[in-house]
Structure formats: structure tokens, C-alpha cells
Amino acid sequence: MILERRNTIEKKRIIIFLTLIVAGFLLIPLFERGYILRFLTFMFTSAIISQGLNIIGGYSGYIPFGHMGFFGAGAYIVAMSMVNHVSFPIALLFNIVITIIIALIFGYPLLRLRGAYFAMGTIAFNGILKEVTVNFTKWTGGGYGISLPQIPWNIESVNTFFYYIMLGWLAVCTIVVYLLAKNPVGYALRAIKDDENAAATSGINTSKYKMIAWITSAVFISVSVGIYAYWMTFIDTSIYDITPLIKSWVMLLVGGAGTVMGPLLGAFLIESLSELLWGNIIIFHNGFLGIIIIITILFLPGGIIDLFKKQFKWSLIREEIRKNKI
């Protein structure tokens, strides 16, 4: 009874804390419409990508290195739709439909692979979509890229508009992850991550749940980049570059894979530190990400969120050092 009461009080505190954070983010545009607003919008985009990777990688244990295929496809679908006089909301809906179709077509063969084979298969998937984009010049502009219609507003209003849209989509994605984590889909994905063969033997339809994770992840990412493309008003094939994906993996690892809040915490920390390094030590930026990955894997395999769950103690870090014989 006492334990239940403590859990209830703790949940209430968490809800109040999260409510205050969301309220703070909603109020920021009232005081800042320049650099800070743009930085936070980029941070939200990274957090959404990380949350998408969380579904397929953090919960089900399938590590995709070619998810930028959905990033690029989503951007070009929205861009081509809007160039042909389709409104932005309809272009986003169209993007969701096409993304689901692409995910189904490629997901069926890819999700039959495991481990490194799956990872390499997703890289090939990214390469295929990039080649399609480059060669269908009539619709995509090929290597020249494609320009989207501009919103006829001043720059401050545009920044505020996309800030709220990206924040809203991040909130939707986080709520979806929370709901999935608390229902049979989340339990099935965790079982697949722990031991897929055992999960299948116990009656779990592993193909079905892996496909749900794959499609959900794809939609998260493709919609975020559809918003991003309209904000930038120009995209080209460099959008298929996997560097942002690697950064989002770092965020997921640092924050805590397989948790609801981990990707958000990781995105805030890594984007803030990354911005600081870009401004002061440009040459060391990529090396910094590598060091962060090594430190996280060795000392905090469960991410920073795991320390909060266990109530942070230096003894936990020392235990990880002892386990890894460092």
C-alpha cells in the first residue's frame, strides 16, 4: 500500500514536471524569435528522428543505418506535391500514405534479416531511394535539387510557425511511443529484442510487430522531414546523408534506448553540446560524438535515463567500470 502511494506521488511529480517543461517551450516564442527558436526547432527534428529510431532499434532491437531513406523520401514527396500546387497539410497526408507503402514494400524483405545483415540491408535501401531521386530528374530535379513555395510572411513569423509545428509533431510522436510501450505491442517488441526465436515460440507474431515498429518509425521521420523541407524551402540529394542519423543514434544511446523520455533527453544534451563545440572547436566536433558513444557504451549502457530510474549514485558508474574491467 505504501509502495503504491509512493509510485502515485512520483507519477504526479513527473506529470507536473513535464507539464511545466511543455508550458515553457510553448511560451519561448513570446520572448525569442531568432537564433534560439531555430536551434530548438532543429533540436526537435533530431529528437523526432531519435524517437523513430527508438521504436525500431530501442524497443525491437533492429538497428537500421539506412533510415535516411525515409528522411529523403519524405522531403521529396512533400516538395513534389507542393510544387504541383498541393497544400502543405494535404502534402503531409500524401507523404504518410506513400511512406507506409514504401515501408511495406521494403520492410517485408528487410525484416527477414537480422543483426549486421539487416543494418547493411537498410543502407542499401537508402542508396536505392537516393538513386531513384537522382535519376528521375523530371520530377525531383536530380542533382540540382528542388525548391518549395515560400510562405509570404516575415522571417520571425515563419520561424515561430515551424517551431510550433515541429514541437507539436514531437509531442505526438512521444505520446505514440508512450502508448505503444504500455500496451501489448510494446511488450511484444521487448520480447523480440530479448530473444526473437523464444518470442515466436511463445505465440507472438514477430513479423507483424516488427512491421508495426518499422512503419511507425518511418512515419515519424518522413513527416518531420516534410515539415523541415517546407521550412528550408529547398532540398537536394544531400538529404540522404547518414550523418544526422548517426547523431540521432548517439542521442538515443546517451538518453536511453527503449525508454519514452530517453531520446528527448539525449537530443537536448547532444544538440546543446554539439552547438557549443561548433562555435568553439569545429575540428573536434565529430571526434566528440565518437568519444560520447564510447563513454556511453562502457559506463552508461542504459543511458542517462537509467541513472534517474536507479537514483544516481557514483557506485553505479564504478560497478560498470568493474564489469567491463576498465
For each residue, the residues with C-beta under 8 A, 3 or more apart:
1: 4 5
2: 5 6
3: 6 7
4: 1 7 8
5: 1 2 8 9
6: 2 3 9 10
7: 3 4 10 11
8: 4 5 11 12
9: 5 6 12 13
10: 6 7 13 14
11: 7 8 14 15
12: 8 9 15 16
13: 9 10 16 17
14: 10 11 17 18
15: 11 12 18 19
16: 12 13 19 20
17: 13 14 20 21
18: 14 15 21 22
19: 15 16 22 23
20: 16 17 23 24
21: 17 18 24 25
22: 18 19 25 26 171
23: 19 20 26 27
24: 20 21 27 28
25: 21 22 28 40 167
26: 22 23 29 167
27: 23 24 30 31
28: 24 25 31 32 36 37 40 163
29: 26 32 33 37 160 163 164
30: 27
31: 27 28
32: 28 29 36 37
33: 29 37 156 159 160
34: 37 38 156 159
35: 38 39
36: 28 32 39 40
37: 28 29 32 33 34 40 41 159 160 163
38: 34 35 41 42 159
39: 35 36 42 43 271 275
40: 25 28 36 37 43 44 163
41: 37 38 44 45 159 162 163 166 167 231
42: 38 39 45 46 271
43: 39 40 46 47 267 268 271 272
44: 40 41 47 48 163 166 167 169 170 267
45: 41 42 48 49 166 224 225 227 228
46: 42 43 49 50 244 247 248 251 267 270 271
47: 43 44 50 51 170 251 263 264 267 268
48: 44 45 51 52 166 169 170 173 220 221 224
49: 45 46 52 53 67 71 220 221 224 244 245 248
50: 46 47 53 54 248 249 251 252 255 263 266 267
51: 47 48 54 55 170 173 174 177 220 263 264
52: 48 49 55 56 67 173 216 217 218 220 221 224
53: 49 50 56 57 58 64 67 217 245 248 249 252 263
54: 50 51 57 58 59 177 252 257 258 259 262 263
55: 51 52 58 59 60 177 180 189 213 216 217 220
56: 52 53 59 60 62 64 67 213 214 216 217
57: 53 54 60 61 62 63 64 249 252 257
58: 53 54 55 252 257 258 259 262 263
59: 54 55 56 180 181 186 189 190 193 213 258
60: 55 56 57 189 192 193 209 210 213
61: 57 192 193 194 196
62: 56 57 111 114 118 210 213 214
63: 57 118 119
64: 53 56 57 67 118 119 122 217
65: 119 120 122 123 126 242 245
66: 69 119 121 122 123 124 125 126 127 242
67: 49 52 53 56 64 70 71 122 126 217 218 221 245
68: 71 72 126 239 240 241 242 244 245
69: 66 72 73 106 122 125 126 128 129 130 240
70: 67 73 74 99 102 103 217 218 221 222 225
71: 49 67 68 74 75 221 222 225 239 240 244 245
72: 68 69 75 76 126 129 130 133 225 237 239 240
73: 69 70 76 77 98 99 102 129 222
74: 70 71 77 78 95 99 221 222 223 224 225 226 229
75: 71 72 78 79 225 226 228 229 235 239
76: 72 73 79 80 133 140 146 229 235
77: 73 74 80 81 91 94 95 98 99 222 226
78: 74 75 81 82 88 91 92 94 95 148 225 226 229 230
79: 75 76 82 83 146 148 229 235
80: 76 77 83 84 139 140 146
81: 77 78 84 86 90 91 94 95
82: 78 79 85 86 87 88 91 148 149 230
83: 79 80 146 147 148 149
84: 80 81
85: 82
86: 81 82 90 91 94
87: 82 90 91
88: 78 82 91 92 230
89: 92 93
90: 81 86 87 93 94
91: 77 78 81 82 86 87 88 94 95 226
92: 78 88 89 95 96 223 226 227
93: 89 90 96 97
94: 77 78 81 86 90 91 97 98
95: 74 77 78 81 91 92 98 99 222 223 226
96: 92 93 99 100 219 222 223
97: 93 94 100 101
98: 73 77 94 95 101 102
99: 70 73 74 77 95 96 102 103 218 219 222 223
100: 96 97 103 104 215 218 219
101: 97 98 104 105
102: 70 73 98 99 105 106 129 218
103: 70 99 100 106 107 211 214 215 218 219
104: 100 101 107 108 211 215
105: 101 102 108
106: 69 102 103 109 110 125
107: 103 104 110 111 210 211 214 215
108: 104 105 111 112 211
109: 106 112 113 121
110: 106 107 113 118 121 122 125 214
111: 62 107 108 118 207 210 211 214
112: 108 109
113: 109 110 117 118 121
114: 62 117 118 196
115: 118 119
116: 119 120
117: 113 114 120 121
118: 62 63 64 110 111 113 114 115 121 122
119: 63 64 65 66 115 116 122 123
120: 65 116 117 123 124
121: 66 109 110 113 117 118 124 125
122: 64 65 66 67 69 110 118 119 125 126
123: 65 66 119 120 126 127 242
124: 66 120 121 127 128
125: 66 69 106 110 121 122 128 129
126: 65 66 67 68 69 72 122 123 129 130 240 242
127: 66 123 124 130 131
128: 69 124 125 131 132
129: 69 72 73 102 125 126 132 133 240
130: 69 72 126 127 133 134 237 240
131: 127 128 134 135
132: 128 129 135 136
133: 72 76 129 130 136 140 142 237 240
134: 130 131 137 140 142 143 237
135: 131 132 142
136: 132 133 139 140 142
137: 134 140 141 142 144
138:
139: 80 136
140: 76 80 133 134 136 137 146
141: 137 144 145 146 236
142: 133 134 135 136 137 237
143: 134 236 237
144: 137 141 236
145: 141 234 235 236 237
146: 76 79 80 83 140 141 234 235 236
147: 83 233 234
148: 78 79 82 83 229 230 232 233 234 235
149: 82 83 233
150: 233
151: 157 158 161
152:
153: 157 158 161
154: 157 158
155: 158 159
156: 33 34 159 160
157: 151 153 154 160 161
158: 151 153 154 155 161 162 231
159: 33 34 37 38 41 155 156 162 163
160: 29 33 37 156 157 163 164
161: 151 153 157 158 164 165
162: 41 158 159 165 166 227 230 231
163: 28 29 37 40 41 44 159 160 166 167
164: 29 160 161 167 168
165: 161 162 168 169 227
166: 41 44 45 48 162 163 169 170 224 227 228
167: 25 26 41 44 163 164 170 171
168: 164 165 171 172
169: 44 48 165 166 172 173 223 224 227
170: 44 47 48 51 166 167 173 174 264
171: 22 167 168 174 175
172: 168 169 175 176
173: 48 51 52 169 170 176 177 220
174: 51 170 171 177 178 260 261 264
175: 171 172 178 179
176: 172 173 179 180 216 220
177: 51 54 55 173 174 180 181 260
178: 174 175 181 182 260
179: 175 176 182 183
180: 55 59 176 177 183 185 186 189 216
181: 59 177 178 186 260
182: 178 179 186
183: 179 180 186 187
184: 187 188
185: 180 188 189 209 212
186: 59 180 181 182 183 189 190
187: 183 184 190 191
188: 184 185 191 192 199 204 205 206 209
189: 55 59 60 180 185 186 192 193 209 210 213
190: 59 186 187 193 194 258
191: 187 188 194 195 198 199 202 204
192: 60 61 188 189 196 199 204 206 209 210
193: 59 60 61 189 190 196 258
194: 61 190 191 198 199
195: 191 198 199
196: 61 114 192 193 199 200 206
197: 200 201
198: 191 194 195 201 202
199: 188 191 192 194 195 196 202 204 206
200: 196 197 204 206
201: 197 198
202: 191 198 199
203:
204: 188 191 192 199 200 209
205: 188 208 209
206: 188 192 196 199 200 209 210
207: 111 210 211
208: 205 211 212
209: 60 185 188 189 192 204 205 206 212 213
210: 60 62 107 111 189 192 206 207 213 214
211: 103 104 107 108 111 207 208 214 215
212: 185 208 209 215 216
213: 55 56 59 60 62 189 209 210 216 217
214: 56 62 103 107 110 111 210 211 217 218
215: 100 103 104 107 211 212 218 219
216: 52 55 56 176 180 212 213 219 220
217: 52 53 55 56 64 67 70 213 214 220 221
218: 52 67 70 99 100 102 103 214 215 221 222
219: 96 99 100 103 215 216 222 223
220: 48 49 51 52 55 173 176 216 217 223 224
221: 48 49 52 67 70 71 74 217 218 224 225
222: 70 71 73 74 77 95 96 99 218 219 225 226
223: 74 92 95 96 99 169 219 220 226 227
224: 45 48 49 52 74 166 169 220 221 227 228
225: 45 70 71 72 74 75 78 221 222 228 229 239
226: 74 75 77 78 91 92 95 222 223 229 230
227: 45 92 162 165 166 169 223 224 230 231
228: 45 75 166 224 225 231 232
229: 74 75 76 78 79 148 225 226 232 235 239
230: 78 82 88 148 162 226 227 233
231: 41 158 162 227 228
232: 148 228 229 235
233: 147 148 149 150 230
234: 145 146 147 148
235: 75 76 79 145 146 148 229 232 239
236: 141 143 144 145 146 239
237: 72 130 133 134 142 143 145 240
238: 241
239: 68 71 72 75 225 229 235 236
240: 68 69 71 72 126 129 130 133 237
241: 68 238 244
242: 65 66 68 123 126 245 246
243: 246 247
244: 46 49 68 71 241 247 248
245: 49 53 65 67 68 71 242 248 249
246: 242 243 249 250 289
247: 46 243 244 250 251 270 274 289
248: 46 49 50 53 244 245 251 252 267
249: 50 53 57 245 246 252 253
250: 246 247 253 254 266 270 289 292 293 296
251: 46 47 50 247 248 254 255 263 266 267 269 270 271
252: 50 53 54 57 58 248 249 255 256 257 262 263 266 303
253: 249 250 257 266 293 296 297 303
254: 250 251 265 266 269 270 292 296 300 303 304
255: 50 251 252 259 261 262 263 264 265 266 267 269 303 304 305
256: 252 259 261 262 265 266 302 303 304 305 306
257: 54 57 58 252 253 262 303
258: 54 58 59 190 193 262
259: 54 58 255 256 262 263 303 305 306
260: 174 177 178 181
261: 174 255 256 264 265 305
262: 54 58 252 255 256 257 258 259 265 266 303 304 305
263: 47 50 51 53 54 58 251 252 255 259 266 267
264: 47 51 170 174 255 261 267 268
265: 254 255 256 261 262 268 269 303 304 305
266: 50 250 251 252 253 254 255 256 262 263 269 270 303 304
267: 43 44 46 47 50 248 251 255 263 264 270 271
268: 43 47 264 265 271 272
269: 251 254 255 265 266 272 273 304
270: 46 247 250 251 254 266 267 273 274 289 292
271: 39 42 43 46 251 267 268 274 275
272: 43 268 269 275 276
273: 269 270 276 277 288
274: 247 270 271 277 278 285 288 289
275: 39 271 272 278 279
276: 272 273 279 280
277: 273 274 280 281 282 284 285 288
278: 274 275 282 285
279: 275 276
280: 276 277
281: 277 284 285 288
282: 277 278 285
283:
284: 277 281 287 288
285: 274 277 278 281 282 288 289
286: 289 290
287: 284 290 291
288: 273 274 277 281 284 285 291 292
289: 246 247 250 270 274 285 286 292 293
290: 286 287 293 294
291: 287 288 294 295
292: 250 254 270 288 289 295 296
293: 250 253 289 290 296 297
294: 290 291 297 298
295: 291 292 298 299 300
296: 250 253 254 292 293 299 300 301 303
297: 253 293 294 301
298: 294 295 301 320 321 324 326
299: 295 296 317 320 321
300: 254 295 296 303 304 306 307 317 320
301: 296 297 298 306 320
302: 256 305 306 307
303: 252 253 254 255 256 257 259 262 265 266 296 300 306
304: 254 255 256 262 265 266 269 300 307 308
305: 255 256 259 261 262 265 302 308 309
306: 256 259 300 301 302 303 309 310
307: 300 302 304 310 311 312 316
308: 304 305 311 312
309: 305 306
310: 306 307 313 316
311: 307 308
312: 307 308 316
313: 310 316
314: 317 318
315: 318 319
316: 307 310 312 313 319 320
317: 299 300 314 320 321
318: 314 315 321 322
319: 315 316 322 323
320: 298 299 300 301 316 317 323 324
321: 298 299 317 318 324 326
322: 318 319 325
323: 319 320
324: 298 320 321
325: 322
326: 298 321
